[in-house]
Each structure stands twice: as C-alpha cells, then as structure tokens.
Amino acid sequence: MLLEAVRTTQPAAQTPKTGAAGAERLARSLHGPLITADHAEYDQVRRVWNKQFDRHPELVVRAANALDAAHAIRHARQHGLPLAIRSGGHSLAGFGSVDGGVVLDLARLTNVSIDPQTQTAWVQPGATSEVLAPLAAQYDLGLSTGDAPTVGLGGLTLGGGIGFMVRKYGLTVDSLLAAQVVTAGGQLITATETEHPDLFWALRGGGGNFGVVTAFKYQLRPVGTVLGGAIVTPATRQSIRAYTQLALEAPDGLTTITCMMKAPPLPFIPAALHGTLILLILAVYVGDLEDGRRALAPFTALSPDTVDLTQPMPYPAIFDLTRGPTVSSHHYGRSTFLRAFSDELIDTLLEHVEHGTSPLSFAQIRPLGGAFARVPADATAFAHRDKSYMVTLINDWDGPDAYAEHEVAHHRAWVDTLWTSLRPHSSGVYANFLEDKEGDRIQDAYPGSTYARLQAVKRQYDPDNFFCINQNIKP
Ligand SMILES: Cc1cc2nc3c(=O)[nH]c(=O)nc-3n(C[C@H](O)[C@H](O)[C@H](O)COP(=O)(O)OP(=O)(O)OC[C@H]3O[C@@H](n4cnc5c(N)ncnc54)[C@H](O)[C@@H]3O)c2cc1C
C-alpha cells in the first residue's frame, strides 16, 4: 500500500481517452485555458499542495466561470474519465489531481464581492483566507475560515472550516447562506435553507460529493482589530493540562490553535528553549482588547519562561504567522477528536513528540466549544458539535530523499504509532483532515445518522457517484 503514496516518476502510460480532436473541441467551448500534457504550464498546474501526490492528469481545465465547470463535467462523463475538483489544491489526501483524468481547476475563480449593507459576501471557491480577509477587513468584517492563508475556500468550506474564530463565530459553514452548484448533470442551481435545502445541508460538511460549487455567499461578522499572535511556553504535563482546561473555559472571543513540538531555532523563541518541547499557542481574541488581555493573562502565566508575543493587529495579519510553516511540502497526518487530556495521554504525546522524525513532527491541539458547540449537531453535515478538542498528528518533510520509500515509511510510522496510542481515547474525525488511505474512517467523519442522510442526498444529486475523487459518500 505504501508504494501507492510514493511518486509516480513517469506520466501514467495510458493512451489519452480524449484524442486531439476531442481536446480541441473542449478547448473551443471553454472560456479559460485547457492544459494538456504538452503545454508549458502542465508541470506546474498538475501539482497539488501535498507533494506526496505527484499525478499526471490527461487534461486540466482552468475554469474561468461556471460554464467551464459544466463543460469539464460533460467532457469527463462522455469520455469515461475521472474528474478531480480543485480549488486551492490543499487536499491533504491529494484529491486535487488524478492520473489520466480531468482536473477541474477553479483556482482562477477568486472574485470576492462584499455588500457592506447586509455584511454579506459572494466569494468564488479559488479565493483563500489571504484574499478574503483583507477585503473584509476594510469594513471591519471577517469570516471564520482556517489557519492557513493559502487554503482554498472551496475545499475548506465544504468540509466545515475550523480556524482562528471557531469559538467566536463557529465553523465557516455556520456563516454560509447560499452556494451556486453545477450538478453532475451540468445544471447550475442555487442551494440555500429554502432552495434545495437537503443539498444545502449536505454541502455544509459533506465535501465535494454533490456538485461543483462555483460561488459561496457568506454572512460576514464584526472582527476589526484583534489581539493576536503567539505564546510560547515549555510543554510539560502541567502546562498541557492547564492549557487544555483554560482554552475551553476562556470566553468565546478567544480561540487558540496550539502546536506541541520541539522548538525551532527561530529568533522570537529564547535560545534556551530551542530544541526543547514547547507549546506554540497561536491565539486570536475578537472583541474588546482589554477583555482580550484579561482572557489571555492565564495563558501568559503558564510558566515563568512563557514568552508572550500577542499584540493588537488587524485580523488578516494573523496569517503572516502561518504563511511560512504551511508552504507546500510532503505531508502525512492523522486527526481525531478528544473529550479530555488525561495525564497518561499527555505523557504519551510528550514522549512521542520528543522523538519526531522531522523538524515538523508535531501534535496540533484545537480546543473547540463556544459558538461552534451551540449549533445543533443535525443542522449541518459537520456533526461533531459535542467534541471538545481536535487533535492532529502531523509530519511534514522535504528534501532530495522525500519520495524515497524508507523516508516516507519512517515519517508515516511516527504518525501511525502515536495515532494507535491515541485511538482508544478518541472518537470521530474531521473529513477535511482525513488522509488518502482512510476511506474506512468515512463513517467516523459523519457520526450517527449523518452518513445515511448524506447518502440519501448523494442518491438524489449524484446517483452514479461521478464525483468520487474525494472523501467519498457512497450513494
Ligand atoms: C497547510 C494546511 C492547513 C490547513 N488548515 C486548515 C484549517 O485551519 N482548518 C480547516 O478546516 N482545514 C484546514 N486544512 C484542510 C483543508 O480545509 C482541506 O484540505 C481542504 O479540502 C482544502 O481545500 P482546497 O480547496 O485548498 O483543496 P482542494 O485540493 O482544491 O480541494 C479539496 C477537495 O475539496 C473538494 N472541493 C474543492 N473545491 C470544490 C468546489 N468548488 N466544489 C466542489 N468540491 C470542491 C473536492 O472534493 C476536492 O478534492 C488545511 C490544509 C492544509 C494543507
């Protein structure tokens, strides 16, 4: 199985199913460019964020509008080709490309149209947090998205969207008002609470299973200047126990995302901590800044060695902190939800992170609660509203041997071993944090009756399972 994750060094030796005439016909019908294997841009546009997936599609449709999406769907169906949908290309499982198939690339669709009166925005799926946040900030508004600036709002939203304002404003889908969707049959429809309500429910967590979303309408929220930045503190049993409790008890305005890792030799981390286990707490407080300082005080007092780098900042500036560490790399991770951190669990995490296999072997903790938890579990297809923490074990690596089988096995084993220890204490998984070989966990992503309900929507909108390059809901 491991070999499947390793780079295909040569383009798949398949006879193109489209043929030159078919490609020409498709190209003529499109408003955006069609990229074939002989095109100068091919090598660039076939790639995705997770370098472990080095695939060679037959065609890449760089869509300019919804009509192009419909043409790509029709072409793929007519020629029996698999279709991969891509917005920002950050699928951890590499679903944004497909060997020998069609990639429907929506990355050029980045328009954002804000109505300050209604505080709403129509946003195309190729837009990212770093595109939307500064535009919304002009009106002191924002959207609760993810933690990385370059993740596409297409994939992020359809999975749920958990980020720096999840406790204040819930998931990205909790602010979704409408979605324009090109269906498997090539029709353009709008889904809202009242139009295609089942589809609208499914789009809020069910991923790319039901159609191609070409625009989202979001309710923006008041954000303005936030208190944000990093807090660095030694990772010990005591500090982790205290942090995980404090983060849940904090006011809703405060969301933290924390990496338990070996301190990298960065200038803002005291030299004495370099190479030791730390909690790198990224914090955002939305609301009155004095209230924010009070909310953060217990975190900055976690240890005499704690370094507090939080400060008032425009909300978009928080993404400057995550831009560097989230550039494209080789990646493997596993994620789950926890209700509590026992001392035994904390010790296991500490022991394991101490022996990471790369400088970016870490455990990420996202305390939830707040507005996220007040949405009823059956209101959206993301149904983990009762979960307290999301914990993700992450290994990112790079370098000349990054594809080598022994290297890949080494890094994956680090994650899998820790994951096995965590499993008895955990339940469920966020669909957007599933990896490529975790299809057997799909029902963990959709607990209770959620999966069956998604299947019913799938049968209605995509009975042939045409949209199957994804965390797949079987009709
Ligand atoms: C560095 C990094 C940081 C991340 N941080 C967070 C985070 O803080 N919070 C969080 O919630 N998630 C986070 N994620 C996970 C991320 O939300 C998912 O990987 C998401 O699917 C990426 O969206 P994308 O559009 O960039 O990816 P793509 O690879 O383009 O798309 C992923 C999948 O989504 C579906 N899809 C995408 N666009 C459309 C569309 N327009 N219509 C229909 N289906 C579509 C397709 O099935 C596609 O295979 C992170 C991922 C990375 C790599």
The ligand as an ORCA input file, in Angstrom:
! r2SCAN-3c Opt
* xyz 0 1
  C      -1.454     23.688      5.252
  C      -2.896     23.344      5.502
  C      -3.571     23.947      6.543
  C      -4.909     23.640      6.777
  N      -5.555     24.257      7.799
  C      -6.871     24.042      7.975
  C      -7.593     24.729      8.972
  O      -7.049     25.525      9.728
  N      -8.916     24.476      9.092
  C      -9.568     23.609      8.277
  O     -10.773     23.464      8.415
  N      -8.905     22.921      7.329
  C      -7.579     23.120      7.162
  N      -6.903     22.422      6.210
  C      -7.600     21.373      5.466
  C      -8.327     21.976      4.294
  O      -9.521     22.583      4.729
  C      -8.695     20.892      3.285
  O      -7.535     20.259      2.850
  C      -9.467     21.485      2.121
  O     -10.083     20.452      1.403
  C      -8.566     22.261      1.204
  O      -9.323     22.992      0.304
  P      -8.686     23.392     -1.105
  O      -9.762     23.973     -1.910
  O      -7.449     24.167     -0.894
  O      -8.239     21.969     -1.621
  P      -8.525     21.180     -2.980
  O      -7.485     20.124     -3.014
  O      -8.616     22.100     -4.107
  O      -9.939     20.547     -2.731
  C     -10.109     19.516     -1.797
  C     -11.371     18.753     -2.111
  O     -12.496     19.574     -1.825
  C     -13.485     19.403     -2.820
  N     -13.653     20.690     -3.486
  C     -12.791     21.721     -3.511
  N     -13.340     22.764     -4.131
  C     -14.560     22.384     -4.525
  C     -15.613     23.028     -5.212
  N     -15.505     24.292     -5.600
  N     -16.745     22.334     -5.463
  C     -16.870     21.051     -5.053
  N     -15.902     20.397     -4.397
  C     -14.762     21.059     -4.128
  C     -13.001     18.328     -3.755
  O     -13.515     17.086     -3.347
  C     -11.508     18.360     -3.560
  O     -10.915     17.103     -3.773
  C      -5.565     22.698      5.956
  C      -4.872     22.080      4.915
  C      -3.555     22.403      4.687
  C      -2.810     21.729      3.579
*
